[in-house]
Amino acid sequence: MEQMSVSSQQSSGRVAAKRDDAHARSAEPSRPPSVASSAGGDTASVKSGGSGAQETSKKTPGGLDKKSLTDPEKNRLMSLIPRRKNPNQGGTRGRRIEVFTNMVQIFFDKSKFKNTATHYDVKFDPDKPKFLKKLAFNKLREQFFPNNWPAFDGRVNTYSAGDLPFGRSITQTVEVFDEEQQRNRPVVVTMEKVNVIDMSWLPKVAPGIREEERDQTSFQVLDVVLRMAQFNRAIPVGRSFFQQPKSQSFDLTDGMELWVGMFQSAVLGWKPYFNIDVVYNCCWTGYEQEIKR
């Protein structure tokens, strides 16, 4: 009983203190927005309104804004993560299990692998509709470097295993057939060499690779190269590829139908992997013609 009475007195004391504190705050004049600092050193904007409500900007866990971090700072933070003594050996407790996944390892033929990739910037005039870009690029390749098969990302970037046989740049006008207008259209295509990317580290990737040892640019080249085959024979939607159903299309009524496609992406863990997923998309009938506009 004594403990209960003490707890009750303490509770009532806290209530009284809160009421007095609230009365004191209501008597203060309104203040302009200020900046409050937390114990971790983060700052957040604080607004004082008539209702006394406060709004603080949202922070990521740990108070870090990933977008504002520089590469050296990212590498410094990654270096703080403890490193496994033997990267080739996993845990020793428990039992081994077999895991099935939708990722397959990428192997490189070192006897044929090119250690550098040449990056070209590509411009089109006109650059719309978007489907003209793929047609114009393929026409340019067939006419001026038919023995080379550079990877085109469908927008402005092209990657080649070595320099293409036209020097530093090329500007040519090609004729492509516009299915929407049912006529040939001239498109001016300009390609210019902008960079040589080191790819030599990719075949050497092994368990234990550090974050600072990875090069995102060269891995982007690999991703574009792997997407090139599907890009030429399917309809790209974001990072996925679709083909119009040829036989049994699933009718969703109201002019809509279900398409089955594939998502693919190059993934770099301790080894380079190729990630494949089945994706579905709800499309309106005639989407294959409409997407070209």
N, C-alpha and C positions, 0 to 999 in steps of 0.2 A: 504493500500500500504506500509506503514511503517513496518508492521509486516512481510509482504512478503519479503521485502528487508533484514530485519534482519535475517530471517530464511535462506535466500539465502547466506548471508555472513557467517553465522555459518556453513552451510553445506559445503561451499567451504573451510572454515578453517579446518574442519575435514578431508576433502579429502587431503588437503595439508599435514596435520599432519600424516595421514596414509602413504602417499607417502614417507615422510621423514623417518618415522619409518621403512618402508620396506627397504629403501636404507641403513639405519644403520644396519639392520639385515643382509643384503646381504654382508656387509663389514666384519662381524664378522667371525672368523675362525670356522670350524666345530667342534662340541663338542661331547664327548662320551655320550652314553645313561645315563640319569639321572632319578631321582625320583621326581615327583611333588606332592605336598600335596594340597588337597582341603580344603575348609573352614570347612568341616565336619570331618577332620582328616583322611580321606581315602587317601591312596597312590596309585599311578598308574605309571606304567613304561612309560617313554617318550623316543622316539627314534628320533634323528635328522638326517635327510638324506640330500642329495644334493638338493633335490627339496623343502626342508623345510617342508615336510609333517610330521605330528605327529600322532602316534598311541597310544591310551590309552587302558588299559585292561578294559573289561566290568565289571560293578558292578551291583549287584542286587539293586532294589529300596531300598533307605535308606542306601546304602553302607554296607549291611550285607551279609556275606557269610554263608548261612545256614549250609553248610557241616562242617564248622570250628567251629560252636558254640557247646559248651559243654552242657550237660543236665542241670547243675545248672544255666548256663547263659540263656538257653531257658526258664527255669522256672521263672527266675527273670523277663525276658521280658514279659512273659505271665501274671505275677502278676500285671503288670502296666495297663492291660486292665481293665476298670471299670467293677465291678460286679453288676449284676442286684439285686436289693434289695429283690425281691420275685421271685425266679427262676420258681415257679409254675404258675406264672401269667404273661400273655403276655401284649400287649398294650391295652389301654382302648379306644383309638380313632378309628373311622371308624366302620366297621362291620365285623363280623366273616364270613369266607369263608371256604369251604370244598376243600381240596387239595387231588388229587389222585396221588400216587407216586409208584414207583417200589421198595419200601423198606417196609419190614414188621418188626414189633417189635419182638425181641427174648425174650421169657419168660423162666424162669428157675424154675423147680420144686425143691424147697428148701429142700423137704423131701428126695429127691434122689440125689441132687447135691453133687459132690465130691469137697471138698475144696482144694485139691492139685492134681496136675498132674505130673507124673514121665516122665522125658525126657530121651530117649535112643538115643545114636548115633549108626547108622547102617552102616556097611561096607560090600561090596560085592566083591568077587574075582571069576571070572572077573566081572567088573562093566560095560561092554559094550557087546552087544547093550543094550540100556536103558530099553527096555521092559522086559528084564530078571529080573530087580530089583523087579518089582511088582509081577511077577510070583514066584520068589524065596522067597520073604517076605511072600506071602500068603501060600506057601508050608511050610515054617518054622512055621507059626502060627498054621496051621492045625495039624502038627505033635507034637509040643512041648507045646503049650498053646491054645488048641482049644476052651476053655471056655472064653477066653479073646479076645476082639476086639480092639486092639490099633489102633490109627490113624497114617498112614504112609504118608508122604508128597511126596513120589516118588523119593526122592533123598537120604538124609542121616538122616532125623529126624523122630522119632516115639514118640508119646505121649500116655500114658496110664493112666487110672483112678486108680492110685495106682501101687504098684510094681507088676511086672509079676513073675510067679512062677518058676524062674530059678536062683534066687540070683542076684548077681551084674552084671554078664555078661554070655553070651552064645556064643559058636562057633560051628556051625554044617554045614555039607555038605548035600545039598538037590538036588534032581534031578528035572529039569524042561524041558518041551518039547519045543524045538526051532523049530517054524513053518517055519522059513526061511531055515534051514538046514534039517528039517524033521528028527530030532533025539533028544534023551535025552541028556542034558548037565548037568554036576555037577557044582554047584555054592556054594562057601563057604560064609556063612553069619555069621557076628559077630555083636552082639548087646551088648552095654555096657551102664549102667546107668551113667548119667552125671549130673543130676540136679533134684531137686524137686521144682515145680513152684506153687506159691500161686495163687489160683483161687477164693478165698473166697470173693473178692471184687466185682466180676462181678454181682452177684444177687443184690448187694446193690447199683448199679449205679442209680443215680437219677439226675434230672435237677439241674444244678449248679455245677456239678463235675468240679474240676480244672484240668488243664493239668498235674500238678505234682502228682495228685492222680491216674492217669492212668498208667497201666503197659502194655507196648506194647508186651512184651514176652508172657504173659498169654492170651492176645487177639489174638496173632498169633496161640496159641494152639486151641482156639475156631474156628478160620478160617480153620485150617487143619482138625479138627473134622467134620465141616460142609461140607467140600469138599470130605470126604472119600467115601461116597456112590456113587457119580458121578465118582470118580476116579477109582472105581472098575468095572464100567460098561460102561464107555465112553472113548473117546480118548482125553486126556488133551493136549491142545495147549496153552501154556502160562497160563493164569488164566481162560481160557474158556474151555468148554467141547463140543465135537462134536460126533455125531453118523452118520454112513454112511446111506444115505437115502435108505429105504427098498422098497419103491414103486415108487413114482414119483420124481425122481431126476431131477433137472433142468440142462439140458445140455447147456454148454457154448461154445461148439464146440472146436476143436483143442485139444481134449483129456482132457478138463477141465469140471468140474461140480460144482454146487453151493451146499454148505452144510449149514444147519441151526443148530446153537448150542446155548449154554447158558453160560453167564458170571455170576459168583456169587462171593460175597465177604461179609465178616462180617465188619460192619461199626460201629464205636463207636462215637455217638454224646453225647447228654445228656441221651440217652438210647442206648442200643445195638440194632442194626438193621441188617437185612439180605437183601442185595442188589441183585436184579436179573435183568438181561438184556438179550434180544435176540441179538445174534451176527450172522454174516454171514462170510463165508470163501470160497475163491475160491481154490478148490483142484483139482489135476489131478486124472484121473480115476485110481483106485487101490490104492488110498492114504492110506486106512486102512492097507494094507499090507506093504506099503513102510514106514509108520511112525514107524513101529516096528523095523526097522533095526538100 
